[in-house]
Amino acid sequence: MATIINIGESNSIFNHFIAELRSVDIQKDRMRFRRNLERIGEVFAYEISKTLEYEPVDITTPLGVAPVNQLKVQPLLATILRAGLPLHQGLLNYFDRADSAFITAYRKYDKNEDFTIRVEYVSSPSIEGKVLILTDPMLATGASIVKTMKSLLANGMPSALHIVSVLASSEGLDHIQRNLSLQNLTVWVGGVDDELTAQ
């Protein structure tokens, strides 16, 4: 069972970025929209960093030696192209030594307007034993995330999986709960909408 953490439920500057992202007026400013996605990625990176493993390291400073806890291992950052790039960049700004994985996933519609998810390209180092952070800005049905994760598992089994979505639907979160049975799975969201619509 996945742990779901909605960081938009707590008051912070994060909520300001979410509000601007959702505003029909501000959405028209593409540069600001991308920058807010990047900022949101940075906040997610900071929150996720609190869950990772650290080790004490002695740092030589001008005043002597100071013990500091440093990140033991950098996570592996994966994103679904292309919409996820600004969000991915925000995480990469903080986990700046992390390796990256890129996946193409898209909806293929038929004549009846039904769709299937197609994953046609996966570029990833081994994920075996690594902390994997998979980003997709919008978790609507959850089908893209599930299909993407199943494709990534061809490159190993991560020690922990963090899924990051700015906005999610209840239906999408339920789909992930039913279809991804990985241990140490955490879903991080900035907001949850009860109803899934075409918008």
Secondary structure, DSSP 8 states (H G I E B T S, - for coil): --EEEEGGGS-SHHHHHHHHHH-TTGGG-HHHHHHHHHHHHHHHHHHHHTTS-EEEEEEEETTEEEEEEEESS--EEEEEETTTHHHHHHHHHHSTT-EEEEEEEEEEE-TTS-EEEEEEEEE----TT-EEEEE-SEESSSHHHHHHHHHHGGG---SEEEEEEEEEEHHHHHHHHHH---SSEEEEEEEEESS----
